[in-house]
Amino acid sequence: MEISFVNRKTQRLCESEKELQKALGKAGAKKAIRRLSDLRAAATLEDMRNLPGRTHELTGDRDGQLAIELADGFRLIVAPTDGWPTEKKEGAHVWAEIEAVQVLEITDYH
């Protein structure tokens, strides 16, 4: 899957193990690196459903975004680069059509 970043700051954070460790601790950095690697290896977003780090759609003011669990309450927040397809199956977004995501942030929004 193609991955882009919302800005250079987020890209630097996600591409530097040292920066990730400062922000998330050792365990969080390790999981963030693993989840980003999983995203890169996935053909579509659907592939992320069965991997560790529960990937789930968000609602409310984060509608249209997805969270991938990391450690200690931190989440990797992504959104489809080209938005969601208009077609839905049984009211759910069609994850198998998403081939590119944008990393928005790593945060603990709880």
Backbone as CSV, one residue per row, in Angstrom:
resi,resn,N_x,N_y,N_z,CA_x,CA_y,CA_z,C_x,C_y,C_z
1,MET,0.843,-1.166,0.000,0.000,0.000,0.000,0.894,1.236,0.000
2,GLU,0.433,2.241,-0.672,1.169,3.507,-0.725,0.856,4.312,0.545
3,ILE,1.907,4.858,1.152,1.744,5.662,2.365,2.301,7.052,2.119
4,SER,1.514,8.067,2.470,1.989,9.447,2.449,1.769,10.024,3.846
5,PHE,2.254,11.220,4.053,2.170,11.845,5.377,1.546,13.225,5.254
6,VAL,0.790,13.607,6.273,0.071,14.877,6.258,1.044,16.058,6.203
7,ASN,2.237,15.910,6.805,3.247,16.973,6.768,4.628,16.376,7.043
8,ARG,5.659,17.211,6.870,7.051,16.756,7.057,7.329,16.337,8.497
9,LYS,6.729,17.022,9.458,6.941,16.695,10.870,6.470,15.267,11.166
10,THR,5.308,14.922,10.678,4.773,13.581,10.886,5.627,12.548,10.160
11,GLN,6.080,12.880,8.966,6.942,11.973,8.217,8.259,11.736,8.954
12,ARG,8.874,12.800,9.458,10.134,12.653,10.207,9.930,11.773,11.432
13,LEU,8.830,11.990,12.141,8.535,11.181,13.322,8.419,9.707,12.937
14,CYS,7.645,9.416,11.915,7.380,8.034,11.516,8.573,7.341,10.880
15,GLU,9.516,8.092,10.384,10.664,7.495,9.719,11.925,7.484,10.576
16,SER,11.803,7.892,11.843,12.956,7.918,12.735,12.664,7.116,13.999
17,GLU,13.361,6.011,14.157,13.179,5.191,15.350,13.503,5.992,16.610
18,LYS,14.521,6.832,16.529,14.917,7.661,17.674,13.787,8.620,18.073
19,GLU,13.183,9.283,17.090,12.072,10.203,17.368,10.855,9.462,17.905
20,LEU,10.579,8.288,17.352,9.458,7.492,17.836,9.678,7.060,19.277
21,GLN,10.905,6.684,19.615,11.207,6.284,20.993,11.032,7.448,21.951
22,LYS,11.450,8.651,21.542,11.265,9.829,22.395,9.792,10.111,22.622
23,ALA,8.978,9.945,21.598,7.558,10.271,21.679,6.725,9.170,22.324
24,LEU,7.073,7.901,22.064,6.205,6.790,22.458,6.843,5.794,23.415
25,GLY,8.111,5.955,23.684,8.809,4.946,24.468,9.239,3.798,23.570
26,LYS,10.030,2.903,24.135,10.598,1.812,23.343,9.520,0.883,22.772
27,ALA,8.562,0.473,23.604,7.509,-0.449,23.156,6.625,0.206,22.099
28,GLY,6.263,1.446,22.319,5.420,2.160,21.362,6.110,2.358,20.033
29,ALA,7.398,2.693,20.075,8.173,2.884,18.845,8.257,1.586,18.060
30,LYS,8.498,0.488,18.758,8.598,-0.814,18.103,7.290,-1.159,17.397
31,LYS,6.168,-0.940,18.072,4.871,-1.243,17.467,4.556,-0.295,16.315
32,ALA,4.906,0.970,16.439,4.658,1.929,15.355,5.430,1.517,14.104
33,ILE,6.675,1.143,14.269,7.491,0.698,13.140,6.877,-0.546,12.505
34,ARG,6.414,-1.469,13.334,5.796,-2.698,12.829,4.498,-2.391,12.067
35,ARG,3.660,-1.516,12.618,2.384,-1.191,11.957,2.608,-0.456,10.635
36,LEU,3.579,0.442,10.588,3.903,1.127,9.335,4.422,0.134,8.300
37,SER,5.196,-0.826,8.747,5.688,-1.877,7.857,4.523,-2.728,7.349
38,ASP,3.572,-3.046,8.233,2.378,-3.798,7.824,1.603,-3.028,6.764
39,LEU,1.445,-1.728,6.959,0.727,-0.907,5.978,1.422,-0.946,4.626
40,ARG,2.739,-0.791,4.622,3.490,-0.803,3.363,3.346,-2.147,2.641
41,ALA,3.305,-3.234,3.402,3.236,-4.574,2.822,1.826,-4.944,2.361
42,ALA,0.818,-4.288,2.893,-0.566,-4.615,2.550,-0.887,-4.172,1.122
43,ALA,-1.636,-4.997,0.419,-2.083,-4.614,-0.921,-3.212,-3.594,-0.815
44,THR,-4.129,-3.827,0.124,-5.240,-2.907,0.371,-5.456,-2.793,1.875
45,LEU,-6.273,-1.858,2.257,-6.591,-1.655,3.669,-7.255,-2.889,4.273
46,GLU,-7.957,-3.643,3.466,-8.616,-4.872,3.933,-7.615,-5.827,4.582
47,ASP,-6.393,-5.861,4.076,-5.361,-6.737,4.629,-5.041,-6.406,6.085
48,MET,-5.295,-5.185,6.505,-4.983,-4.756,7.875,-5.985,-5.299,8.907
49,ARG,-7.151,-5.725,8.466,-8.196,-6.190,9.385,-7.767,-7.371,10.242
50,ASN,-6.952,-8.271,9.698,-6.599,-9.498,10.399,-5.217,-9.476,11.025
51,LEU,-4.579,-8.330,11.013,-3.242,-8.217,11.601,-3.344,-7.684,13.028
52,PRO,-2.308,-7.904,13.828,-2.304,-7.317,15.176,-2.368,-5.790,15.092
53,GLY,-2.775,-5.173,16.173,-2.838,-3.717,16.211,-4.186,-3.213,15.737
54,ARG,-5.215,-3.891,16.087,-6.598,-3.608,15.686,-6.759,-2.302,14.916
55,THR,-7.147,-2.437,13.667,-7.430,-1.297,12.798,-8.938,-1.109,12.779
56,HIS,-9.386,0.100,13.092,-10.833,0.332,13.146,-11.178,1.745,12.705
57,GLU,-12.399,1.879,12.173,-12.893,3.179,11.731,-13.287,4.014,12.945
58,LEU,-13.060,5.303,12.827,-13.424,6.229,13.890,-14.718,6.939,13.526
59,THR,-15.340,7.545,14.516,-16.611,8.236,14.313,-16.535,9.645,14.887
60,GLY,-17.642,10.332,14.837,-17.710,11.683,15.396,-16.843,12.647,14.626
61,ASP,-16.058,13.458,15.355,-15.216,14.449,14.688,-14.035,13.817,13.952
62,ARG,-13.843,12.519,14.107,-12.791,11.789,13.386,-13.385,10.854,12.323
63,ASP,-14.630,11.087,11.944,-15.278,10.273,10.918,-14.448,10.309,9.637
64,GLY,-14.264,9.146,9.029,-13.454,9.057,7.812,-12.013,8.676,8.088
65,GLN,-11.632,8.657,9.355,-10.279,8.282,9.738,-10.287,6.878,10.332
66,LEU,-9.118,6.269,10.370,-8.957,4.960,10.990,-7.861,5.040,12.035
67,ALA,-7.985,4.216,13.061,-6.966,4.133,14.098,-6.361,2.737,14.083
68,ILE,-5.058,2.681,14.263,-4.350,1.418,14.403,-3.689,1.465,15.774
69,GLU,-4.060,0.529,16.642,-3.555,0.537,18.012,-2.055,0.280,18.055
70,LEU,-1.382,1.035,18.911,0.054,0.863,19.133,0.251,0.347,20.554
71,ALA,0.721,1.181,21.463,0.940,0.783,22.854,0.591,1.948,23.771
72,ASP,0.217,1.624,25.000,-0.054,2.630,26.033,-1.077,3.673,25.591
73,GLY,-2.097,3.244,24.847,-3.159,4.153,24.425,-2.870,4.940,23.159
74,PHE,-1.673,4.845,22.634,-1.340,5.567,21.405,-1.929,4.859,20.197
75,ARG,-2.317,5.666,19.213,-2.888,5.169,17.971,-2.205,5.850,16.790
76,LEU,-2.029,5.083,15.724,-1.579,5.613,14.440,-2.853,5.960,13.682
77,ILE,-3.047,7.234,13.364,-4.268,7.696,12.707,-3.989,7.886,11.219
78,VAL,-4.799,7.210,10.394,-4.654,7.294,8.943,-6.014,7.570,8.307
79,ALA,-5.969,7.984,7.060,-7.184,8.182,6.268,-6.865,7.801,4.830
80,PRO,-7.845,7.300,4.095,-7.607,6.993,2.685,-7.159,8.255,1.945
81,THR,-6.088,8.143,1.184,-5.521,9.287,0.474,-6.533,9.954,-0.446
82,ASP,-7.303,9.153,-1.144,-8.281,9.696,-2.093,-9.693,9.715,-1.530
83,GLY,-9.833,9.596,-0.222,-11.154,9.546,0.395,-11.756,8.162,0.267
84,TRP,-12.904,7.998,0.884,-13.592,6.713,0.849,-14.369,6.559,-0.447
85,PRO,-14.436,5.341,-0.972,-15.290,5.091,-2.141,-16.747,5.382,-1.776
86,THR,-17.507,5.817,-2.724,-18.911,6.130,-2.444,-19.737,4.869,-2.265
87,GLU,-19.318,3.784,-2.890,-20.044,2.525,-2.746,-19.784,1.937,-1.364
88,LYS,-20.825,1.455,-0.735,-20.668,0.805,0.561,-21.364,-0.550,0.521
89,LYS,-20.839,-1.485,1.275,-21.464,-2.795,1.390,-22.070,-2.896,2.778
90,GLU,-23.369,-3.098,2.828,-24.089,-3.225,4.088,-23.763,-2.074,5.032
91,GLY,-23.613,-0.881,4.501,-23.375,0.303,5.312,-21.936,0.526,5.723
92,ALA,-21.038,-0.394,5.394,-19.631,-0.255,5.788,-18.797,0.238,4.609
93,HIS,-17.718,0.907,4.911,-16.799,1.346,3.861,-16.151,0.122,3.207
94,VAL,-15.808,0.237,1.976,-15.219,-0.864,1.233,-13.698,-0.782,1.369
95,TRP,-13.175,-1.446,2.364,-11.750,-1.401,2.668,-10.895,-1.984,1.553
96,ALA,-11.403,-2.958,0.834,-10.615,-3.628,-0.200,-10.294,-2.707,-1.380
97,GLU,-10.959,-1.575,-1.487,-10.692,-0.641,-2.578,-9.644,0.409,-2.214
98,ILE,-9.238,0.466,-0.959,-8.278,1.472,-0.501,-6.859,0.934,-0.681
99,GLU,-6.094,1.585,-1.575,-4.721,1.158,-1.865,-3.681,2.188,-1.437
100,ALA,-4.138,3.297,-0.851,-3.211,4.336,-0.406,-3.815,5.054,0.798
101,VAL,-2.974,5.294,1.803,-3.421,6.020,2.990,-2.452,7.152,3.303
102,GLN,-2.973,8.124,4.032,-2.149,9.226,4.516,-2.089,9.121,6.034
103,VAL,-0.882,9.155,6.576,-0.709,9.150,8.020,-0.967,10.571,8.512
104,LEU,-1.949,10.707,9.403,-2.316,12.018,9.915,-1.573,12.366,11.194
105,GLU,-1.449,11.385,12.092,-0.761,11.645,13.364,-0.616,10.363,14.159
106,ILE,0.195,10.449,15.186,0.265,9.428,16.215,-0.141,10.144,17.489
107,THR,-1.186,9.636,18.134,-1.715,10.353,19.288,-2.438,9.417,20.244
108,ASP,-2.670,9.888,21.448,-3.547,9.229,22.403,-4.744,10.152,22.549
109,TYR,-5.809,9.901,21.833,-6.965,10.799,21.803,-7.982,10.477,22.884
110,HIS,-7.706,9.532,23.739,-8.659,9.188,24.808,-8.512,10.097,25.999
